[in-house]
Amino acid sequence: MTSRQGKATRIYEAQFEPRIKTYINICVIAGLAATVFGIILIPVWLIAGRAYLNKYFEGLHCELTTRALHFKKGVLFTTERTIPLDKIQDLAFKEGPVLRYFGLSSLQIETAGQSAANAVDMKLTGIIDSEGFRKKVMDQRDEVTFHHASAPVEDSKTGHSLEPLLSEISETLKRIESNQRL
């Protein structure tokens, strides 16, 4: 399933629910209706919005590989993200009343090293079978982190194994700990 070296291989390509177009349309109209200037733009959105939403939907792409999660979205301004699986801490579900009404959910990806101000690193809305997709990502993440944890530790400069040194350090720490108990 995973390759230890070489290119990452695709495991799963997520499909998006077409109802996401209606959800985004409602959100845009609600956002426009909230301002005086936005109310003026509602007719423009109603004329051009359908074509934009179709292009946006066609451009949605999310793929799980043996090493990372790749995501791409956008029409005029595109966002493309690659998150290494070993950096993923959690994939949380979010379903508000509007999302539930459309039968959609949002997966929020939290990664290691993210700042407190930006608690969610990436959000995926409208994935078909988002629970199954979440399970696939978490299973692959666990496999990657297991392989990484069980791989031999090497010195980056010399390429020699650090296992003997780590064993010696471990034994020294055990002796120190046993001496402190006495």
PASEBA-1860 file (N, C-alpha, C; in nm, 3 decimals):
! residues 182
1> MTSRQGKA> 0.081/-0.119/0.000/0.000/0.000/0.000/0.086/0.126/0.000 ~ 0.186/0.132/0.086/0.272/0.250/0.086/0.406/0.214/0.027 ~ 0.466/0.313/-0.033/0.601/0.295/-0.083/0.694/0.371/0.009 ~ 0.802/0.308/0.050/0.893/0.370/0.145/0.980/0.474/0.076 ~ 1.007/0.457/-0.052/1.087/0.552/-0.126/1.017/0.579/-0.258 ~ 1.061/0.684/-0.327/1.002/0.716/-0.456/0.881/0.805/-0.440 ~ 0.803/0.812/-0.547/0.687/0.901/-0.547/0.574/0.843/-0.463 ~ 0.495/0.935/-0.409/0.376/0.894/-0.336/0.272/0.848/-0.437
9> TRIYEAQF> 0.196/0.746/-0.402/0.093/0.696/-0.491/-0.044/0.733/-0.436 ~ -0.137/0.753/-0.527/-0.273/0.792/-0.489/-0.343/0.673/-0.424 ~ -0.407/0.701/-0.311/-0.486/0.600/-0.242/-0.634/0.622/-0.269 ~ -0.675/0.749/-0.265/-0.818/0.779/-0.278/-0.834/0.922/-0.328 ~ -0.930/0.940/-0.419/-0.965/1.074/-0.465/-1.107/1.104/-0.419 ~ -1.122/1.207/-0.338/-1.253/1.242/-0.284/-1.341/1.303/-0.393 ~ -1.469/1.275/-0.383/-1.568/1.334/-0.471/-1.649/1.435/-0.390 ~ -1.695/1.541/-0.454/-1.769/1.645/-0.384/-1.917/1.640/-0.422
17> EPRIKTYI> -1.998/1.668/-0.323/-2.144/1.668/-0.337/-2.186/1.789/-0.422 ~ -2.262/1.769/-0.531/-2.306/1.882/-0.615/-2.390/1.986/-0.538 ~ -2.452/1.945/-0.426/-2.531/2.041/-0.347/-2.446/2.151/-0.288 ~ -2.314/2.137/-0.293/-2.227/2.242/-0.241/-2.245/2.371/-0.320 ~ -2.282/2.358/-0.448/-2.305/2.478/-0.531/-2.424/2.558/-0.476 ~ -2.531/2.490/-0.440/-2.648/2.559/-0.384/-2.614/2.620/-0.249 ~ -2.540/2.548/-0.168/-2.499/2.598/-0.036/-2.416/2.726/-0.051 ~ -2.318/2.724/-0.140/-2.235/2.843/-0.161/-2.318/2.958/-0.216
25> NICVIAGL> -2.409/2.928/-0.307/-2.496/3.030/-0.365/-2.577/3.100/-0.255 ~ -2.637/3.023/-0.166/-2.715/3.080/-0.056/-2.626/3.164/0.036 ~ -2.506/3.115/0.066/-2.414/3.189/0.152/-2.372/3.322/0.089 ~ -2.344/3.322/-0.041/-2.305/3.445/-0.110/-2.420/3.544/-0.111 ~ -2.540/3.497/-0.142/-2.656/3.587/-0.145/-2.682/3.645/-0.006 ~ -2.672/3.562/0.097/-2.691/3.610/0.235/-2.584/3.712/0.271 ~ -2.461/3.687/0.230/-2.353/3.782/0.257/-2.373/3.913/0.183 ~ -2.417/3.906/0.059/-2.443/4.028/-0.017/-2.561/4.106/0.041
33> AATVFGII> -2.662/4.034/0.086/-2.781/4.100/0.141/-2.752/4.170/0.273 ~ -2.641/4.139/0.335/-2.607/4.197/0.465/-2.554/4.340/0.453 ~ -2.519/4.383/0.332/-2.468/4.519/0.315/-2.546/4.593/0.207 ~ -2.545/4.724/0.216/-2.616/4.806/0.118/-2.555/4.788/-0.020 ~ -2.422/4.795/-0.030/-2.355/4.777/-0.158/-2.378/4.636/-0.211 ~ -2.381/4.538/-0.123/-2.402/4.400/-0.163/-2.538/4.377/-0.224 ~ -2.639/4.446/-0.172/-2.776/4.432/-0.226/-2.777/4.471/-0.374 ~ -2.698/4.571/-0.408/-2.691/4.615/-0.548/-2.627/4.506/-0.635
41> LIPVWLIA> -2.536/4.427/-0.578/-2.465/4.324/-0.654/-2.541/4.191/-0.665 ~ -2.650/4.174/-0.591/-2.725/4.048/-0.597/-2.769/4.014/-0.739 ~ -2.826/4.108/-0.818/-2.863/4.071/-0.956/-2.743/4.026/-1.041 ~ -2.627/4.089/-1.019/-2.507/4.049/-1.093/-2.470/3.905/-1.056 ~ -2.478/3.876/-0.926/-2.446/3.740/-0.881/-2.547/3.639/-0.939 ~ -2.674/3.675/-0.941/-2.775/3.583/-0.992/-2.754/3.553/-1.141 ~ -2.696/3.648/-1.214/-2.669/3.627/-1.357/-2.540/3.547/-1.376 ~ -2.433/3.588/-1.310/-2.302/3.527/-1.333/-2.268/3.416/-1.235
49> GRAYLNKY> -2.340/3.407/-1.125/-2.307/3.313/-1.020/-2.311/3.167/-1.061 ~ -2.408/3.130/-1.141/-2.421/2.990/-1.181/-2.298/2.941/-1.258 ~ -2.250/3.022/-1.353/-2.131/2.985/-1.430/-2.010/2.976/-1.338 ~ -1.998/3.073/-1.246/-1.887/3.073/-1.152/-1.890/2.947/-1.064 ~ -2.008/2.915/-1.011/-2.020/2.799/-0.923/-1.989/2.668/-0.996 ~ -2.031/2.659/-1.122/-2.000/2.539/-1.200/-1.848/2.525/-1.220 ~ -1.781/2.636/-1.253/-1.635/2.633/-1.268/-1.569/2.598/-1.135 ~ -1.618/2.657/-1.026/-1.563/2.630/-0.894/-1.576/2.482/-0.860
57> FEGLHCEL> -1.695/2.426/-0.885/-1.719/2.285/-0.854/-1.628/2.195/-0.938 ~ -1.612/2.226/-1.066/-1.525/2.146/-1.152/-1.379/2.151/-1.106 ~ -1.340/2.262/-1.044/-1.201/2.278/-0.999/-1.171/2.219/-0.863 ~ -1.274/2.173/-0.791/-1.250/2.112/-0.660/-1.177/1.979/-0.677 ~ -1.070/1.963/-0.603/-0.993/1.839/-0.612/-0.932/1.810/-0.476 ~ -0.951/1.689/-0.429/-0.891/1.646/-0.303/-0.847/1.502/-0.319 ~ -0.719/1.477/-0.288/-0.663/1.345/-0.309/-0.576/1.305/-0.190 ~ -0.594/1.182/-0.149/-0.512/1.123/-0.044/-0.406/1.036/-0.109
65> TTRALHFK> -0.280/1.062/-0.077/-0.171/0.979/-0.128/-0.109/0.905/-0.011 ~ -0.008/0.827/-0.041/0.059/0.751/0.064/0.132/0.841/0.163 ~ 0.157/0.966/0.126/0.232/1.057/0.213/0.161/1.184/0.254 ~ 0.061/1.228/0.177/0.004/1.361/0.201/-0.142/1.369/0.157 ~ -0.202/1.480/0.196/-0.337/1.514/0.154/-0.325/1.637/0.065 ~ -0.371/1.628/-0.060/-0.362/1.738/-0.156/-0.502/1.793/-0.180 ~ -0.513/1.926/-0.182/-0.642/1.991/-0.200/-0.624/2.111/-0.292 ~ -0.719/2.129/-0.384/-0.716/2.243/-0.475/-0.858/2.293/-0.494
73> KGVLFTTE> -0.872/2.427/-0.491/-1.002/2.489/-0.516/-0.981/2.628/-0.572 ~ -1.086/2.683/-0.632/-1.082/2.821/-0.678/-1.102/2.835/-0.826 ~ -1.140/2.958/-0.865/-1.157/2.991/-1.006/-1.063/3.106/-1.039 ~ -1.096/3.225/-0.991/-1.009/3.340/-1.015/-0.885/3.335/-0.927 ~ -0.907/3.307/-0.801/-0.799/3.291/-0.705/-0.800/3.147/-0.660 ~ -0.694/3.075/-0.690/-0.690/2.933/-0.654/-0.608/2.911/-0.528 ~ -0.647/2.810/-0.456/-0.576/2.767/-0.337/-0.537/2.622/-0.360 ~ -0.411/2.594/-0.341/-0.363/2.457/-0.352/-0.280/2.428/-0.228
81> RTIPLDKI> -0.317/2.324/-0.156/-0.249/2.290/-0.031/-0.207/2.144/-0.034 ~ -0.093/2.118/0.024/-0.045/1.982/0.046/-0.007/1.972/0.193 ~ -0.070/1.881/0.262/-0.042/1.862/0.404/0.015/1.722/0.423 ~ 0.139/1.713/0.470/0.196/1.580/0.498/0.113/1.509/0.605 ~ 0.090/1.381/0.586/0.004/1.306/0.678/0.059/1.302/0.820 ~ 0.191/1.300/0.834/0.247/1.293/0.969/0.232/1.424/1.045 ~ 0.187/1.531/0.978/0.161/1.660/1.046/0.015/1.675/1.089 ~ -0.073/1.587/1.040/-0.215/1.597/1.073/-0.238/1.548/1.216
89> QDLAFKEG> -0.297/1.635/1.298/-0.331/1.601/1.435/-0.474/1.546/1.444 ~ -0.567/1.612/1.372/-0.707/1.570/1.381/-0.784/1.617/1.258 ~ -0.891/1.545/1.227/-0.988/1.586/1.127/-1.121/1.593/1.200 ~ -1.172/1.713/1.222/-1.294/1.732/1.299/-1.411/1.762/1.206 ~ -1.529/1.707/1.240/-1.651/1.736/1.163/-1.715/1.864/1.213 ~ -1.771/1.939/1.121/-1.848/2.058/1.157/-1.976/2.054/1.073 ~ -2.089/2.060/1.141/-2.217/2.062/1.071/-2.307/2.164/1.139 ~ -2.323/2.278/1.076/-2.418/2.376/1.126/-2.555/2.346/1.069
97> PVLRYFGL> -2.655/2.424/1.109/-2.791/2.397/1.060/-2.804/2.411/0.908 ~ -2.733/2.506/0.849/-2.743/2.524/0.703/-2.674/2.408/0.631 ~ -2.557/2.368/0.680/-2.489/2.252/0.620/-2.576/2.127/0.631 ~ -2.634/2.106/0.748/-2.721/1.987/0.768/-2.841/1.991/0.674 ~ -2.899/2.110/0.655/-3.014/2.124/0.566/-2.979/2.075/0.424 ~ -2.858/2.104/0.380/-2.815/2.062/0.246/-2.752/1.923/0.245 ~ -2.746/1.858/0.361/-2.687/1.725/0.369/-2.536/1.725/0.351 ~ -2.474/1.834/0.394/-2.329/1.849/0.380/-2.262/1.853/0.516
105> SSLQIETA> -2.134/1.828/0.516/-2.054/1.846/0.637/-1.920/1.905/0.597 ~ -1.851/1.956/0.696/-1.722/2.017/0.673/-1.618/1.944/0.757 ~ -1.508/1.908/0.696/-1.396/1.847/0.768/-1.291/1.955/0.792 ~ -1.256/1.975/0.918/-1.154/2.073/0.951/-1.027/1.999/0.987 ~ -0.919/2.030/0.916/-0.793/1.960/0.935/-0.703/2.045/1.023 ~ -0.664/1.987/1.135/-0.574/2.054/1.228/-0.439/1.986/1.220 ~ -0.334/2.068/1.209/-0.200/2.013/1.193/-0.108/2.052/1.308 ~ 0.000/1.981/1.319/0.101/2.012/1.420/0.170/2.141/1.381
113> GQSAANAV> 0.197/2.224/1.481/0.271/2.347/1.457/0.186/2.463/1.411 ~ 0.056/2.449/1.410/-0.028/2.561/1.369/-0.036/2.662/1.481 ~ -0.056/2.787/1.446/-0.066/2.892/1.547/-0.203/2.890/1.611 ~ -0.213/2.945/1.731/-0.341/2.947/1.802/-0.443/3.034/1.730 ~ -0.396/3.139/1.662/-0.487/3.228/1.590/-0.549/3.157/1.470 ~ -0.477/3.062/1.411/-0.525/2.988/1.295/-0.544/2.843/1.337 ~ -0.650/2.816/1.412/-0.669/2.684/1.472/-0.697/2.576/1.368 ~ -0.752/2.612/1.253/-0.782/2.515/1.148/-0.690/2.542/1.030
121> DMKLTGII> -0.616/2.440/0.989/-0.521/2.457/0.881/-0.589/2.449/0.744 ~ -0.691/2.366/0.733/-0.762/2.352/0.607/-0.903/2.303/0.635 ~ -0.998/2.349/0.553/-1.137/2.307/0.568/-1.185/2.250/0.435 ~ -1.244/2.129/0.440/-1.299/2.064/0.322/-1.449/2.050/0.341 ~ -1.526/2.119/0.259/-1.671/2.117/0.271/-1.731/2.043/0.152 ~ -1.825/1.954/0.181/-1.902/1.890/0.076/-1.847/1.760/0.022 ~ -1.755/1.696/0.092/-1.702/1.568/0.045/-1.809/1.460/0.063 ~ -1.831/1.382/-0.041/-1.924/1.270/-0.033/-1.863/1.165/0.061
129> DSEGFRKK> -1.943/1.113/0.152/-1.899/1.016/0.253/-1.778/1.071/0.330 ~ -1.799/1.187/0.390/-1.690/1.253/0.463/-1.641/1.169/0.580 ~ -1.729/1.090/0.642/-1.686/1.004/0.752/-1.591/0.895/0.701 ~ -1.623/0.835/0.587/-1.536/0.735/0.527/-1.403/0.795/0.483 ~ -1.409/0.915/0.428/-1.287/0.984/0.386/-1.200/1.015/0.507 ~ -1.262/1.061/0.615/-1.188/1.090/0.738/-1.117/0.964/0.788 ~ -1.188/0.852/0.785/-1.129/0.726/0.832/-1.010/0.686/0.744 ~ -1.023/0.701/0.613/-0.912/0.667/0.522/-0.789/0.754/0.552
137> VMDQRDEV> -0.813/0.884/0.572/-0.701/0.975/0.599/-0.634/0.940/0.731 ~ -0.715/0.918/0.835/-0.658/0.889/0.967/-0.586/0.753/0.967 ~ -0.641/0.653/0.897/-0.574/0.523/0.888/-0.439/0.536/0.818 ~ -0.436/0.611/0.708/-0.310/0.629/0.635/-0.213/0.712/0.718 ~ -0.264/0.812/0.790/-0.178/0.890/0.878/-0.114/0.801/0.984 ~ -0.195/0.711/1.044/-0.142/0.620/1.145/-0.036/0.528/1.086 ~ -0.058/0.482/0.963/0.041/0.394/0.899/0.171/0.470/0.872 ~ 0.160/0.594/0.826/0.279/0.675/0.798/0.355/0.704/0.927
145> TFHHASAP> 0.284/0.741/1.032/0.353/0.773/1.158/0.410/0.647/1.221 ~ 0.346/0.532/1.204/0.400/0.407/1.256/0.531/0.372/1.184 ~ 0.530/0.383/1.049/0.652/0.355/0.972/0.763/0.451/1.011 ~ 0.726/0.578/1.030/0.825/0.680/1.065/0.884/0.650/1.203 ~ 0.798/0.609/1.297/0.844/0.581/1.434/0.929/0.455/1.440 ~ 0.900/0.358/1.353/0.975/0.232/1.358/1.098/0.233/1.267 ~ 1.116/0.339/1.188/1.233/0.346/1.100/1.359/0.372/1.182 ~ 1.471/0.316/1.141/1.595/0.339/1.216/1.634/0.487/1.210
153> VEDSKTGH> 1.686/0.537/1.322/1.727/0.675/1.331/1.872/0.684/1.285 ~ 1.898/0.778/1.191/2.032/0.793/1.137/2.081/0.935/1.155 ~ 2.214/0.948/1.167/2.278/1.079/1.173/2.268/1.140/1.034 ~ 2.216/1.261/1.023/2.194/1.322/0.892/2.325/1.353/0.820 ~ 2.434/1.371/0.893/2.562/1.404/0.830/2.637/1.279/0.786 ~ 2.644/1.180/0.872/2.724/1.061/0.842/2.644/0.946/0.783 ~ 2.513/0.943/0.811/2.430/0.833/0.764/2.440/0.709/0.852 ~ 2.515/0.718/0.961/2.530/0.605/1.053/2.411/0.597/1.148
161> SLEPLLSE> 2.382/0.476/1.190/2.271/0.453/1.283/2.301/0.516/1.419 ~ 2.200/0.577/1.476/2.213/0.636/1.609/2.157/0.545/1.716 ~ 2.115/0.425/1.678/2.057/0.332/1.774/2.150/0.300/1.892 ~ 2.280/0.271/1.870/2.367/0.243/1.985/2.377/0.362/2.079 ~ 2.388/0.482/2.025/2.396/0.602/2.108/2.267/0.622/2.187 ~ 2.153/0.603/2.121/2.025/0.619/2.188/2.008/0.514/2.298 ~ 2.054/0.392/2.273/2.047/0.287/2.376/2.134/0.324/2.496 ~ 2.252/0.376/2.469/2.342/0.417/2.578/2.281/0.530/2.660
169> ISETLKRI> 2.220/0.627/2.593/2.153/0.737/2.664/2.038/0.684/2.748 ~ 1.962/0.591/2.691/1.850/0.533/2.765/1.898/0.460/2.890 ~ 2.003/0.383/2.876/2.058/0.311/2.992/2.109/0.409/3.098 ~ 2.174/0.515/3.056/2.223/0.617/3.150/2.108/0.681/3.225 ~ 2.001/0.713/3.153/1.883/0.773/3.218/1.819/0.676/3.317 ~ 1.817/0.548/3.283/1.762/0.448/3.376/1.846/0.440/3.503 ~ 1.980/0.444/3.488/2.068/0.441/3.605/2.047/0.564/3.692 ~ 2.036/0.680/3.630/2.013/0.804/3.704/1.882/0.796/3.781
177> ESNQRL> 1.778/0.748/3.712/1.647/0.735/3.774/1.650/0.638/3.891 ~ 1.717/0.525/3.876/1.724/0.428/3.987/1.805/0.482/4.104 ~ 1.909/0.563/4.079/1.988/0.625/4.186/1.907/0.729/4.262 ~ 1.814/0.798/4.194/1.732/0.899/4.260/1.629/0.836/4.352 ~ 1.589/0.715/4.323/1.490/0.645/4.407/1.550/0.601/4.539 ~ 1.682/0.579/4.541/1.749/0.530/4.662/1.761/0.639/4.760
END
